Amino acid sequence: MGEFKHFVIVKFKEGVAIEDLIKGMGKMVSQIDAVKHFEWGQDIESPEMLRQGYTHAFLMTFNSKEDFVAFQGHPNHVEFSATFSAAIEKLVLLDFPSTLVKPPPATATA
Amino acid sequence: MGEFKHFVIVKFKEGVAIEDLIKGMGKMVSQIDAVKHFEWGQDIESPEMLRQGYTHAFLMTFNSKEDFVAFQGHPNHVEFSATFSAAIEKLVLLDFPSTLVKPPPATATA
């Protein structure tokens, strides 16, 4: 228990070099030990109406809220955030302690 | 590789019994083997402006897009979705193959 999530969904401005931005995010994350887990994706499935224009989701996992706070204040994150903010048309951001209802099966099959 | 994600963020209508709904979702998920992993959270941290009124995030993970499609068509999911839809004021839904940039450390520390 106690994992903390930082969840961001965005719509980028037109003409933005999205791949470069995501590479930059990966680099930033790799430089900050507090980030335990980082994954992202581009929607390819949900109906346009339900997607509401958002196209990309970014999900970071931390061991604790304290690690998340450390991440937020990290100079590399602050610097990247300025670049990222300039590239997005809209976003939603949710930060929360995660409740695990169905854990992945233990990888006991060797 | 090849994990597939189903991310939903919502704002519930006023007066909705949110806890009951989330329990119902947990039950539905537990009945459908295709769902590999399910977790959720209620935002407690991000600034209201960035949260845009959304309060809850639901994250489901599948082994493949095929498992996600099976989930979507499962009668228990179809039934639950009708109840869920009636309770929400707004939502965003993103479905995508996940790209893992920073995997969690191997749990080699026994």
Backbone of each chain as ProteinMPNN parsed JSONL, in Angstrom:
{"seq_chain_A": "MGEFKHFVIVKFKEGVAIEDLIKGMGKMVSQIDAVKHFEWGQDIESPEMLRQGYTHAFLMTFNSKEDFVAFQGHPNHVEFSATFSAAIEKLVLLDFPSTLVKPPPATATA", "coords_chain_A": {"N_chain_A": [[0.838, -1.217, 0.0], [0.182, 2.355, -0.188], [1.292, 3.509, -2.424], [1.778, 6.312, -4.545], [0.228, 8.265, -7.024], [0.786, 10.128, -10.0], [-0.923, 11.58, -12.403], [-1.448, 12.476, -15.654], [-3.276, 13.864, -18.259], [-3.327, 14.942, -21.609], [-3.845, 17.332, -24.276], [-2.01, 18.143, -27.009], [-0.674, 21.199, -28.417], [-1.132, 22.192, -31.832], [1.359, 21.254, -34.202], [3.361, 20.786, -32.458], [6.36, 19.118, -31.503], [5.846, 16.214, -30.631], [7.034, 13.714, -30.121], [9.665, 14.373, -29.447], [9.229, 15.815, -27.123], [8.199, 13.839, -25.432], [10.365, 12.143, -25.288], [12.046, 13.838, -23.912], [10.694, 13.967, -21.525], [10.969, 11.354, -20.626], [13.712, 11.311, -20.243], [14.027, 13.215, -18.241], [12.602, 11.957, -16.159], [14.193, 9.72, -15.792], [16.298, 10.812, -14.543], [15.538, 11.347, -12.014], [15.374, 9.909, -9.026], [13.233, 9.556, -7.311], [10.995, 8.936, -8.792], [9.313, 6.062, -9.292], [8.233, 4.537, -11.265], [7.299, 4.823, -14.594], [5.046, 5.335, -17.17], [3.449, 5.668, -20.363], [0.979, 6.555, -22.855], [-0.616, 6.708, -26.069], [-3.829, 7.451, -26.994], [-5.649, 5.149, -28.875], [-8.032, 4.011, -29.271], [-10.475, 4.744, -27.918], [-13.753, 6.172, -28.33], [-13.987, 9.258, -30.065], [-15.705, 11.126, -28.872], [-15.738, 10.389, -26.188], [-13.179, 10.73, -25.518], [-12.7, 13.357, -25.58], [-10.947, 15.107, -26.893], [-8.51, 14.834, -25.691], [-5.366, 13.214, -25.968], [-3.045, 11.938, -25.053], [-1.744, 10.063, -22.311], [-0.045, 10.182, -19.237], [1.579, 8.48, -16.729], [2.812, 8.409, -13.584], [4.442, 6.724, -10.911], [4.956, 6.681, -7.443], [6.705, 5.811, -4.421], [5.688, 6.967, -2.19], [3.836, 9.77, -0.882], [5.648, 11.667, -0.102], [7.834, 11.192, -1.752], [6.71, 11.977, -4.138], [6.35, 14.71, -3.675], [9.003, 15.458, -3.476], [9.796, 14.983, -6.086], [8.243, 16.891, -7.448], [9.459, 19.236, -6.666], [11.977, 18.992, -7.683], [14.73, 20.273, -9.505], [15.111, 19.481, -12.22], [12.599, 18.603, -12.898], [11.064, 20.911, -12.574], [12.195, 22.515, -14.532], [11.63, 21.022, -16.854], [8.858, 21.076, -16.794], [8.172, 23.663, -17.502], [8.795, 23.761, -20.232], [7.082, 21.771, -21.113], [4.534, 22.74, -20.425], [4.265, 24.839, -22.18], [3.667, 23.598, -24.498], [1.202, 22.464, -24.507], [-2.292, 22.291, -25.18], [-4.52, 21.718, -23.632], [-5.02, 20.229, -20.39], [-5.51, 17.65, -17.906], [-4.912, 16.978, -14.554], [-4.217, 14.7, -12.08], [-3.568, 13.807, -8.774], [-2.901, 11.327, -6.499], [-3.269, 9.007, -3.725], [-2.965, 5.602, -4.357], [-5.435, 3.088, -4.599], [-5.387, -0.264, -4.54], [-7.228, -2.59, -6.113], [-7.374, -4.919, -7.594], [-4.713, -6.742, -7.687], [-1.858, -7.37, -9.822], [-1.265, -10.739, -10.867], [0.904, -12.711, -8.85], [4.191, -13.186, -9.989], [4.828, -16.009, -10.211], [5.238, -18.008, -11.902], [7.839, -19.483, -13.161]], "CA_chain_A": [[0.0, 0.0, 0.0], [0.843, 3.631, -0.032], [1.814, 4.092, -3.656], [1.175, 7.595, -4.894], [0.204, 8.385, -8.483], [0.717, 11.431, -10.654], [-1.592, 11.165, -13.625], [-1.635, 13.66, -16.484], [-3.721, 13.638, -19.632], [-3.114, 16.199, -22.334], [-3.957, 17.544, -25.715], [-0.906, 19.027, -27.401], [-0.926, 22.202, -29.449], [-0.769, 21.765, -33.193], [2.717, 21.566, -34.64], [4.337, 20.453, -31.413], [7.156, 17.905, -31.747], [5.422, 15.412, -29.492], [8.014, 12.656, -29.811], [10.806, 14.98, -28.752], [8.777, 16.154, -25.767], [8.07, 12.616, -24.629], [11.746, 11.72, -25.008], [12.538, 14.729, -22.855], [10.068, 13.564, -20.263], [11.631, 10.109, -20.217], [15.053, 11.654, -19.754], [13.828, 13.891, -16.944], [12.203, 10.947, -15.177], [15.315, 8.815, -15.514], [17.274, 11.531, -13.707], [14.972, 11.606, -10.683], [15.192, 8.603, -8.391], [11.945, 9.468, -6.601], [9.99, 8.334, -9.677], [9.505, 4.618, -9.231], [7.637, 3.859, -12.407], [6.723, 5.804, -15.524], [4.568, 4.802, -18.437], [2.585, 6.608, -21.075], [0.371, 6.003, -24.047], [-1.434, 7.56, -26.935], [-5.118, 6.791, -27.21], [-5.906, 4.689, -30.239], [-9.223, 3.179, -29.269], [-11.754, 5.205, -27.372], [-14.495, 7.055, -29.239], [-13.603, 10.678, -29.989], [-16.594, 11.829, -27.948], [-15.367, 10.062, -24.808], [-11.786, 11.135, -25.347], [-12.803, 14.809, -25.371], [-9.817, 15.837, -27.462], [-7.256, 14.414, -25.063], [-4.746, 12.165, -26.795], [-1.928, 11.253, -24.394], [-1.792, 9.891, -20.862], [1.251, 9.963, -18.59], [1.297, 7.978, -15.394], [4.018, 8.183, -12.768], [4.178, 6.089, -9.629], [5.935, 6.967, -6.392], [6.522, 4.965, -3.244], [5.0, 7.704, -1.133], [3.547, 11.164, -1.204], [6.88, 12.426, 0.114], [8.63, 11.07, -2.981], [6.054, 12.811, -5.149], [6.665, 16.103, -3.356], [10.41, 15.639, -3.851], [9.798, 15.047, -7.557], [7.689, 18.173, -7.876], [10.393, 20.322, -6.41], [13.282, 18.702, -8.289], [15.019, 21.277, -10.545], [14.904, 18.923, -13.564], [11.157, 18.577, -13.147], [10.62, 22.303, -12.714], [12.661, 22.975, -15.844], [10.869, 20.332, -17.902], [7.458, 21.497, -16.738], [8.02, 24.926, -18.24], [8.771, 23.38, -21.649], [5.881, 20.961, -21.361], [3.352, 23.597, -20.329], [4.183, 25.688, -23.367], [3.322, 22.77, -25.659], [-0.107, 21.826, -24.386], [-3.504, 23.089, -25.366], [-5.27, 21.526, -22.392], [-4.618, 19.061, -19.629], [-6.078, 17.366, -16.599], [-3.86, 16.455, -13.696], [-4.756, 14.126, -10.846], [-2.53, 13.27, -7.889], [-3.683, 10.607, -5.483], [-2.81, 7.71, -3.213], [-3.636, 4.58, -5.141], [-6.077, 1.946, -3.942], [-5.23, -1.41, -5.426], [-8.356, -3.514, -5.917], [-7.015, -6.208, -8.182], [-3.272, -6.696, -7.972], [-1.44, -8.323, -10.847], [-0.918, -12.025, -10.252], [2.32, -12.883, -8.496], [4.907, -13.809, -11.106], [5.38, -17.222, -9.615], [5.5, -18.966, -12.972], [9.223, -19.25, -13.546]], "C_chain_A": [[0.866, 1.257, 0.0], [1.454, 4.203, -1.289], [1.061, 5.372, -3.979], [1.307, 7.792, -6.398], [0.119, 9.84, -8.919], [0.275, 11.139, -12.08], [-1.926, 12.423, -14.425], [-2.199, 13.234, -17.832], [-3.731, 14.97, -20.359], [-3.612, 16.134, -23.773], [-2.862, 18.532, -26.08], [-1.382, 20.074, -28.406], [-0.55, 21.64, -30.82], [0.675, 22.14, -33.493], [3.788, 21.237, -33.612], [5.064, 19.15, -31.774], [6.941, 16.953, -30.57], [6.463, 14.356, -29.115], [9.21, 13.203, -29.04], [10.441, 15.303, -27.302], [8.732, 14.914, -24.871], [9.449, 12.023, -24.321], [12.329, 12.55, -23.875], [11.957, 14.368, -21.504], [10.72, 12.29, -19.728], [13.006, 10.375, -19.629], [14.957, 12.286, -18.366], [13.522, 12.859, -15.854], [13.382, 10.052, -14.793], [16.346, 9.472, -14.598], [16.788, 11.718, -12.268], [14.6, 10.277, -10.03], [13.825, 8.445, -7.729], [10.856, 8.846, -7.467], [10.272, 6.834, -9.769], [9.173, 3.955, -10.566], [7.031, 4.929, -13.299], [6.28, 5.11, -16.791], [3.631, 5.814, -19.079], [1.959, 5.899, -22.264], [-0.398, 7.051, -24.811], [-2.713, 6.802, -27.249], [-5.264, 6.376, -28.669], [-7.278, 4.05, -30.364], [-10.514, 3.877, -28.908], [-12.441, 6.148, -28.352], [-14.12, 8.508, -28.997], [-14.429, 11.427, -28.941], [-16.162, 11.617, -26.491], [-13.942, 10.504, -24.489], [-11.703, 12.644, -25.109], [-11.575, 15.582, -25.84], [-8.478, 15.471, -26.857], [-6.671, 13.238, -25.842], [-3.703, 11.342, -26.046], [-2.148, 11.191, -22.883], [-0.383, 9.583, -20.352], [0.992, 9.583, -17.14], [2.612, 7.703, -14.674], [3.609, 7.626, -11.419], [5.332, 6.368, -8.677], [5.675, 6.045, -5.206], [5.703, 5.647, -2.159], [4.69, 9.106, -1.619], [4.804, 12.019, -1.059], [7.769, 12.375, -1.131], [8.035, 11.919, -4.098], [6.385, 14.286, -4.931], [8.121, 16.414, -3.734], [10.55, 15.777, -5.37], [9.333, 16.413, -8.034], [8.693, 19.313, -7.732], [11.755, 20.128, -7.055], [13.544, 19.676, -9.445], [14.786, 20.743, -11.969], [13.42, 18.87, -13.911], [10.614, 19.988, -13.38], [10.984, 22.82, -14.105], [11.834, 22.332, -16.957], [9.42, 20.815, -17.942], [7.211, 22.774, -17.522], [7.924, 24.635, -19.741], [7.466, 22.687, -21.996], [4.634, 21.848, -21.387], [3.165, 24.43, -21.588], [3.64, 24.923, -24.573], [1.897, 22.234, -25.61], [-1.268, 22.796, -24.517], [-4.403, 22.952, -24.14], [-4.774, 20.276, -21.68], [-5.497, 18.882, -18.408], [-4.996, 16.641, -15.813], [-4.515, 15.934, -12.422], [-3.616, 13.491, -10.051], [-3.222, 12.59, -6.727], [-2.963, 9.358, -4.98], [-3.631, 6.622, -3.892], [-4.228, 3.486, -4.256], [-6.068, 0.783, -4.921], [-6.347, -2.404, -5.138], [-8.013, -4.892, -6.435], [-5.547, -6.168, -8.534], [-2.943, -7.649, -9.102], [-1.06, -9.639, -10.181], [0.575, -12.076, -9.944], [3.003, -13.627, -9.637], [5.638, -15.038, -10.597], [5.683, -18.273, -10.681], [6.873, -18.689, -13.538], [9.495, -19.742, -14.968]], "O_chain_A": [[2.085, 1.215, 0.163], [2.072, 5.267, -1.247], [-0.136, 5.493, -3.719], [2.358, 7.524, -6.979], [-0.536, 10.664, -8.281], [1.005, 10.529, -12.861], [-2.605, 13.322, -13.929], [-1.655, 12.337, -18.476], [-4.099, 15.999, -19.792], [-3.772, 15.072, -24.376], [-2.794, 19.629, -25.525], [-2.35, 19.868, -29.139], [0.26, 20.72, -30.927], [1.153, 23.202, -33.092], [4.98, 21.395, -33.873], [4.458, 18.207, -32.284], [7.747, 16.896, -29.642], [6.736, 14.134, -27.935], [9.701, 12.575, -28.102], [11.233, 15.094, -26.384], [9.166, 14.939, -23.719], [9.675, 11.476, -23.242], [13.016, 12.032, -22.995], [12.629, 14.45, -20.476], [10.987, 12.168, -18.532], [13.412, 9.751, -18.649], [15.702, 11.938, -17.45], [14.108, 12.888, -14.772], [13.547, 9.677, -13.632], [17.155, 8.796, -13.963], [17.534, 12.19, -11.41], [13.642, 9.615, -10.429], [13.318, 7.33, -7.602], [9.894, 8.287, -6.941], [11.319, 6.405, -10.253], [9.764, 2.942, -10.938], [6.337, 5.829, -12.825], [7.053, 4.381, -17.414], [3.094, 6.7, -18.413], [2.356, 4.793, -22.631], [-0.772, 8.105, -24.296], [-2.68, 5.661, -27.71], [-5.026, 7.17, -29.579], [-7.652, 3.594, -31.444], [-11.547, 3.628, -29.53], [-11.775, 6.843, -29.118], [-13.955, 8.933, -27.853], [-13.9, 12.266, -28.212], [-16.212, 12.536, -25.673], [-13.562, 10.631, -23.325], [-10.748, 13.137, -24.509], [-11.21, 16.596, -25.246], [-7.43, 15.759, -27.435], [-7.406, 12.372, -26.315], [-3.495, 10.172, -26.366], [-2.661, 12.125, -22.267], [0.364, 8.821, -20.966], [0.276, 10.278, -16.419], [3.413, 6.872, -15.103], [2.578, 7.997, -10.857], [6.505, 6.304, -9.044], [4.559, 5.562, -5.016], [5.101, 4.986, -1.313], [5.215, 9.563, -2.634], [5.0, 12.979, -1.805], [8.376, 13.374, -1.517], [8.761, 12.505, -4.902], [6.664, 15.018, -5.881], [8.425, 17.492, -4.245], [11.33, 16.592, -5.862], [9.946, 17.019, -8.913], [8.761, 20.221, -8.561], [12.603, 21.017, -6.98], [12.665, 19.881, -10.281], [14.31, 21.483, -12.83], [13.031, 19.066, -15.062], [9.804, 20.213, -14.278], [10.181, 23.478, -14.767], [11.393, 23.009, -17.885], [8.835, 20.944, -19.018], [6.156, 22.941, -18.134], [7.075, 25.196, -20.434], [6.835, 22.967, -23.015], [3.786, 21.715, -22.27], [2.038, 24.691, -22.009], [3.206, 25.528, -25.553], [1.434, 21.615, -26.568], [-1.235, 23.932, -24.043], [-4.976, 23.932, -23.665], [-4.185, 19.385, -22.292], [-6.14, 19.819, -17.935], [-4.267, 15.804, -16.345], [-5.276, 16.648, -11.768], [-2.807, 12.736, -10.592], [-4.04, 13.205, -6.042], [-2.169, 8.741, -5.691], [-4.855, 6.722, -3.983], [-3.604, 3.027, -3.299], [-6.67, 0.848, -5.993], [-6.407, -2.989, -4.057], [-8.316, -5.904, -5.803], [-5.17, -5.619, -9.569], [-3.658, -8.626, -9.323], [-0.583, -9.643, -9.046], [1.397, -11.547, -10.692], [2.453, -14.584, -10.183], [6.867, -15.101, -10.559], [6.305, -19.297, -10.398], [7.048, -17.752, -14.318], [10.618, -19.624, -15.458]]}, "seq_chain_B": "MGEFKHFVIVKFKEGVAIEDLIKGMGKMVSQIDAVKHFEWGQDIESPEMLRQGYTHAFLMTFNSKEDFVAFQGHPNHVEFSATFSAAIEKLVLLDFPSTLVKPPPATATA", "coords_chain_B": {"N_chain_B": [[6.093, -6.964, -23.451], [3.23, -4.974, -24.553], [1.094, -4.53, -22.862], [-2.186, -3.315, -22.233], [-4.056, -0.409, -21.641], [-6.814, 0.965, -19.836], [-8.09, 3.871, -19.07], [-9.927, 5.935, -16.986], [-11.281, 8.994, -16.129], [-13.277, 10.835, -13.896], [-15.999, 13.028, -12.983], [-18.328, 12.887, -10.512], [-21.922, 13.04, -10.326], [-23.743, 15.239, -8.132], [-24.679, 13.994, -4.927], [-24.462, 11.339, -5.487], [-23.873, 7.969, -4.495], [-20.889, 7.402, -4.02], [-19.007, 5.628, -2.889], [-20.371, 3.186, -2.876], [-20.681, 2.787, -5.598], [-18.03, 2.469, -6.409], [-17.354, 0.198, -5.027], [-19.02, -1.541, -6.392], [-17.809, -1.458, -8.869], [-15.374, -2.663, -8.299], [-16.259, -5.213, -7.696], [-17.37, -6.007, -10.134], [-15.053, -5.996, -11.714], [-13.618, -8.012, -10.449], [-14.967, -10.193, -11.284], [-14.311, -10.585, -13.865], [-12.011, -12.132, -15.702], [-10.317, -11.146, -17.652], [-9.402, -8.675, -16.889], [-6.424, -7.59, -15.712], [-5.339, -6.066, -13.743], [-6.332, -3.644, -11.439], [-6.754, -0.428, -10.269], [-7.501, 2.491, -8.337], [-8.103, 5.971, -7.554], [-8.679, 8.878, -5.523], [-8.399, 12.228, -6.156], [-6.301, 14.171, -4.155], [-4.544, 16.169, -4.071], [-3.777, 17.804, -6.346], [-3.866, 21.12, -7.78], [-7.003, 22.787, -7.879], [-7.563, 24.078, -10.285], [-6.05, 22.695, -12.146], [-7.113, 20.254, -11.999], [-9.581, 20.435, -12.99], [-12.179, 19.89, -12.141], [-12.511, 17.168, -12.21], [-12.421, 14.259, -10.186], [-11.917, 11.571, -9.559], [-9.916, 8.771, -10.515], [-9.664, 5.893, -12.527], [-7.941, 3.012, -13.203], [-7.276, 0.512, -15.388], [-5.624, -2.5, -16.294], [-4.677, -4.579, -18.967], [-3.62, -7.689, -20.438], [-3.495, -7.622, -23.152], [-4.75, -6.056, -26.143], [-6.834, -7.571, -27.062], [-7.82, -8.778, -24.751], [-8.831, -6.528, -23.538], [-10.885, -5.857, -25.297], [-12.498, -8.076, -24.938], [-13.256, -7.648, -22.302], [-14.734, -5.27, -22.589], [-16.98, -6.188, -23.928], [-18.074, -7.924, -22.143], [-20.833, -9.191, -20.338], [-21.203, -8.426, -17.616], [-19.693, -6.121, -17.469], [-20.98, -4.491, -19.314], [-23.443, -4.219, -18.087], [-22.707, -2.961, -15.677], [-21.668, -0.586, -16.671], [-23.869, 0.868, -17.515], [-25.113, 1.611, -15.11], [-23.019, 3.084, -14.017], [-22.629, 5.158, -15.885], [-24.92, 6.634, -15.514], [-24.385, 7.963, -13.23], [-22.445, 9.863, -13.512], [-21.164, 13.146, -14.031], [-19.299, 14.214, -15.79], [-16.765, 12.819, -17.929], [-13.516, 11.544, -18.92], [-12.056, 9.322, -21.151], [-9.528, 7.107, -21.895], [-7.909, 4.828, -23.99], [-5.31, 2.639, -24.56], [-2.25, 1.165, -25.858], [0.341, 0.537, -23.633], [3.378, 2.278, -23.061], [6.269, 1.513, -21.547], [8.46, 3.36, -19.772], [10.043, 3.694, -17.543], [10.551, 1.057, -15.756], [9.316, -0.548, -12.771], [11.664, -1.238, -10.164], [13.261, -4.432, -10.248], [12.047, -6.889, -8.06], [14.18, -7.942, -6.387], [15.251, -7.881, -3.982], [15.149, -9.766, -1.345]], "CA_chain_B": [[5.372, -5.729, -23.815], [1.894, -5.165, -25.083], [0.003, -4.251, -21.934], [-3.162, -2.369, -22.752], [-4.62, 0.335, -20.516], [-8.131, 1.604, -19.923], [-8.043, 4.917, -18.052], [-11.16, 6.72, -16.927], [-11.363, 9.987, -15.057], [-14.674, 11.255, -13.818], [-16.619, 13.842, -11.942], [-19.641, 12.307, -10.239], [-23.028, 13.943, -10.039], [-23.966, 15.463, -6.7], [-25.604, 13.09, -4.253], [-24.211, 9.946, -5.853], [-23.216, 7.146, -3.465], [-19.646, 7.076, -4.73], [-18.373, 4.421, -2.328], [-21.099, 2.009, -3.357], [-20.362, 2.611, -7.015], [-16.671, 1.961, -6.547], [-17.426, -1.209, -4.611], [-19.626, -2.258, -7.512], [-16.808, -1.587, -9.924], [-14.424, -3.686, -7.841], [-16.915, -6.518, -7.825], [-17.448, -6.289, -11.569], [-13.704, -6.319, -12.192], [-13.191, -9.301, -9.89], [-15.69, -11.256, -11.994], [-13.867, -10.648, -15.266], [-10.607, -12.538, -15.675], [-9.505, -10.391, -18.62], [-8.783, -7.527, -16.22], [-5.231, -8.078, -15.02], [-4.917, -5.164, -12.669], [-7.253, -2.519, -11.316], [-6.543, 0.45, -9.124], [-8.206, 3.758, -8.483], [-7.769, 6.942, -6.535], [-9.386, 10.155, -5.484], [-7.414, 13.299, -6.106], [-6.256, 14.917, -2.895], [-3.373, 17.032, -4.079], [-3.503, 18.748, -7.434], [-4.641, 22.368, -7.689], [-8.345, 22.71, -8.472], [-7.516, 24.559, -11.672], [-5.462, 21.672, -13.006], [-7.943, 19.074, -11.852], [-10.723, 20.721, -13.867], [-13.433, 19.336, -11.634], [-12.438, 15.706, -12.114], [-12.021, 13.895, -8.822], [-11.544, 10.165, -9.425], [-9.269, 8.103, -11.649], [-9.762, 4.432, -12.526], [-6.912, 2.523, -14.12], [-7.3, -0.938, -15.577], [-4.559, -3.002, -17.153], [-4.962, -5.853, -19.631], [-2.437, -8.266, -21.08], [-3.505, -7.374, -24.596], [-5.941, -5.359, -26.63], [-7.891, -8.576, -27.182], [-8.425, -8.915, -23.421], [-9.628, -5.316, -23.313], [-12.103, -5.985, -26.11], [-13.329, -9.084, -24.25], [-13.798, -6.94, -21.131], [-15.761, -4.317, -23.031], [-18.182, -6.888, -24.338], [-18.532, -8.83, -21.08], [-22.148, -8.749, -19.845], [-21.094, -7.738, -16.323], [-19.19, -4.771, -17.739], [-22.046, -3.754, -20.005], [-24.458, -3.901, -17.077], [-22.175, -1.964, -14.744], [-21.468, 0.687, -17.377], [-25.139, 1.601, -17.545], [-25.238, 2.213, -13.78], [-21.935, 4.057, -13.845], [-22.883, 6.305, -16.76], [-26.013, 7.435, -14.959], [-23.918, 8.64, -12.012], [-21.352, 10.803, -13.747], [-21.434, 14.439, -14.653], [-18.434, 14.244, -16.969], [-15.65, 11.87, -17.879], [-12.619, 11.351, -20.051], [-11.726, 7.91, -21.258], [-8.414, 6.885, -22.817], [-7.562, 3.408, -24.133], [-4.062, 2.676, -25.342], [-1.147, 0.278, -25.501], [1.214, 1.274, -22.742], [4.818, 2.286, -23.274], [6.899, 1.556, -20.23], [9.742, 4.047, -19.894], [10.829, 3.384, -16.342], [9.881, -0.041, -15.059], [9.638, -0.636, -11.352], [12.855, -2.069, -9.965], [12.995, -5.849, -10.015], [11.94, -7.138, -6.622], [15.204, -8.948, -6.135], [15.644, -7.777, -2.577], [14.273, -10.709, -0.632]], "C_chain_B": [[3.926, -6.034, -24.206], [0.784, -4.996, -24.061], [-0.904, -3.175, -22.512], [-3.88, -1.724, -21.565], [-5.983, 0.923, -20.857], [-8.188, 2.584, -18.755], [-9.322, 5.739, -18.115], [-11.019, 7.75, -15.815], [-12.757, 10.601, -15.079], [-14.902, 12.338, -12.771], [-18.018, 13.272, -11.744], [-20.692, 13.407, -10.063], [-23.154, 14.136, -8.526], [-24.933, 14.431, -6.149], [-25.396, 11.622, -4.599], [-23.509, 9.221, -4.709], [-21.93, 6.58, -4.065], [-19.024, 5.783, -4.204], [-19.04, 3.144, -2.821], [-20.765, 1.717, -4.817], [-18.991, 1.983, -7.2], [-16.592, 0.508, -6.074], [-17.993, -2.063, -5.739], [-18.639, -2.463, -8.648], [-15.792, -2.663, -9.556], [-14.993, -5.081, -8.003], [-16.977, -6.939, -9.296], [-16.088, -6.74, -12.095], [-13.265, -7.703, -11.696], [-13.854, -10.473, -10.61], [-15.194, -11.463, -13.421], [-12.36, -10.919, -15.306], [-9.726, -11.7, -16.594], [-8.827, -9.178, -17.984], [-7.621, -8.024, -15.364], [-4.985, -7.32, -13.727], [-5.89, -3.994, -12.636], [-6.914, -1.71, -10.082], [-7.263, 1.768, -9.391], [-7.737, 4.71, -7.392], [-8.64, 8.17, -6.642], [-8.355, 11.243, -5.288], [-7.464, 14.01, -4.759], [-5.223, 16.03, -2.943], [-3.355, 18.116, -5.14], [-4.378, 19.992, -7.3], [-5.957, 22.231, -8.445], [-8.325, 23.084, -9.949], [-7.02, 23.459, -12.624], [-6.285, 20.39, -13.0], [-9.201, 19.2, -12.721], [-12.021, 20.046, -13.426], [-13.432, 17.824, -11.531], [-11.898, 15.335, -10.735], [-11.472, 12.48, -8.71], [-10.906, 9.631, -10.708], [-9.373, 6.598, -11.454], [-8.834, 3.892, -13.606], [-6.992, 1.006, -14.203], [-6.223, -1.339, -16.57], [-4.945, -4.37, -17.68], [-3.677, -6.377, -20.258], [-2.358, -7.926, -22.555], [-4.754, -6.587, -24.953], [-7.123, -6.326, -26.729], [-8.599, -8.762, -25.828], [-9.293, -7.7, -23.099], [-10.955, -5.394, -24.068], [-13.064, -6.994, -25.46], [-14.007, -8.468, -23.023], [-14.953, -6.031, -21.533], [-17.077, -5.008, -23.349], [-18.762, -7.797, -23.27], [-19.858, -8.315, -20.503], [-22.082, -7.999, -18.517], [-20.59, -6.304, -16.498], [-20.277, -3.917, -18.388], [-23.106, -3.312, -18.998], [-23.952, -2.807, -16.131], [-22.055, -0.594, -15.408], [-22.736, 1.522, -17.404], [-25.361, 2.315, -16.213], [-24.246, 3.356, -13.607], [-22.226, 5.331, -14.645], [-23.94, 7.227, -16.175], [-25.543, 8.306, -13.793], [-22.893, 9.729, -12.271], [-21.786, 12.058, -14.475], [-20.573, 14.616, -15.884], [-17.326, 13.227, -16.801], [-14.749, 12.021, -19.09], [-12.155, 9.914, -19.992], [-10.597, 7.784, -22.273], [-8.051, 5.398, -22.801], [-6.334, 3.316, -25.025], [-3.1, 1.575, -24.925], [-0.13, 1.09, -24.713], [2.679, 1.151, -23.148], [5.483, 2.494, -21.923], [8.287, 2.17, -20.373], [10.642, 3.701, -18.722], [10.111, 2.285, -15.581], [10.202, 0.009, -13.581], [10.864, -1.529, -11.188], [12.45, -3.519, -9.735], [12.99, -6.092, -8.511], [12.905, -8.249, -6.223], [15.678, -8.918, -4.692], [14.696, -8.621, -1.726], [14.146, -10.326, 0.833]], "O_chain_B": [[3.476, -7.18, -24.19], [-0.371, -5.293, -24.366], [-0.45, -2.252, -23.187], [-4.262, -2.402, -20.611], [-6.259, 1.316, -21.991], [-8.317, 2.182, -17.599], [-9.736, 6.18, -19.187], [-10.674, 7.406, -14.685], [-13.332, 10.849, -16.138], [-14.126, 12.528, -11.835], [-18.8, 13.185, -12.691], [-20.379, 14.542, -9.702], [-22.721, 13.289, -7.745], [-25.888, 14.04, -6.819], [-26.084, 10.754, -4.06], [-22.652, 9.794, -4.036], [-21.889, 5.448, -4.547], [-18.569, 4.945, -4.983], [-18.377, 2.157, -3.139], [-20.592, 0.566, -5.217], [-18.805, 1.09, -8.027], [-15.863, -0.305, -6.642], [-17.51, -3.164, -6.006], [-18.633, -3.505, -9.304], [-15.399, -3.472, -10.395], [-14.291, -6.012, -8.398], [-16.674, -8.08, -9.644], [-15.981, -7.728, -12.822], [-12.629, -8.464, -12.426], [-13.367, -11.603, -10.555], [-15.608, -12.401, -14.101], [-11.549, -10.05, -14.986], [-8.528, -11.558, -16.349], [-7.802, -8.707, -18.477], [-7.814, -8.782, -14.414], [-4.486, -7.874, -12.747], [-6.23, -3.425, -13.673], [-6.801, -2.251, -8.981], [-7.584, 2.101, -10.532], [-7.068, 4.311, -6.438], [-9.242, 8.463, -7.674], [-7.539, 11.188, -4.369], [-8.531, 14.398, -4.285], [-5.043, 16.755, -1.964], [-2.954, 19.245, -4.856], [-5.488, 19.927, -6.773], [-6.01, 21.63, -9.518], [-9.006, 22.459, -10.762], [-7.506, 23.318, -13.747], [-6.16, 19.551, -13.892], [-9.797, 18.202, -13.127], [-12.853, 19.68, -14.256], [-14.271, 17.253, -10.834], [-11.027, 16.015, -10.191], [-10.639, 12.214, -7.844], [-11.299, 9.986, -11.82], [-9.192, 6.092, -10.346], [-8.933, 4.268, -14.774], [-6.799, 0.307, -13.209], [-5.944, -0.636, -17.541], [-5.469, -5.212, -16.95], [-2.765, -5.612, -20.569], [-1.277, -7.94, -23.144], [-5.688, -6.473, -24.158], [-8.271, -5.941, -26.507], [-9.822, -8.887, -25.772], [-10.347, -7.821, -22.475], [-12.008, -5.041, -23.538], [-14.278, -6.789, -25.438], [-15.176, -8.733, -22.745], [-16.009, -6.026, -20.901], [-18.153, -4.479, -23.072], [-19.828, -8.381, -23.465], [-19.983, -7.126, -20.212], [-22.825, -7.039, -18.313], [-21.001, -5.395, -15.777], [-20.456, -2.751, -18.035], [-23.599, -2.185, -19.047], [-24.669, -1.855, -15.824], [-22.311, 0.433, -14.779], [-22.679, 2.749, -17.325], [-25.749, 3.483, -16.188], [-24.583, 4.436, -13.123], [-22.083, 6.442, -14.133], [-23.865, 8.447, -16.321], [-26.216, 9.265, -13.413], [-22.508, 10.447, -11.348], [-22.625, 12.047, -15.377], [-21.043, 15.109, -16.91], [-16.989, 12.825, -15.687], [-15.147, 12.545, -20.131], [-11.897, 9.366, -18.921], [-10.7, 8.298, -23.386], [-7.905, 4.792, -21.74], [-6.326, 3.86, -26.129], [-3.128, 1.108, -23.787], [0.213, 2.209, -25.096], [3.155, 0.08, -23.523], [5.285, 3.51, -21.256], [9.174, 1.594, -21.002], [11.837, 3.45, -18.882], [9.165, 2.555, -14.842], [11.235, 0.545, -13.18], [11.078, -2.456, -11.969], [11.428, -3.799, -9.108], [13.83, -5.562, -7.783], [12.506, -9.329, -5.787], [16.405, -9.802, -4.239], [13.573, -8.21, -1.435], [13.45, -11.003, 1.59]]}, "name": "protein", "num_of_chains": 2, "seq": "MGEFKHFVIVKFKEGVAIEDLIKGMGKMVSQIDAVKHFEWGQDIESPEMLRQGYTHAFLMTFNSKEDFVAFQGHPNHVEFSATFSAAIEKLVLLDFPSTLVKPPPATATAMGEFKHFVIVKFKEGVAIEDLIKGMGKMVSQIDAVKHFEWGQDIESPEMLRQGYTHAFLMTFNSKEDFVAFQGHPNHVEFSATFSAAIEKLVLLDFPSTLVKPPPATATA"}
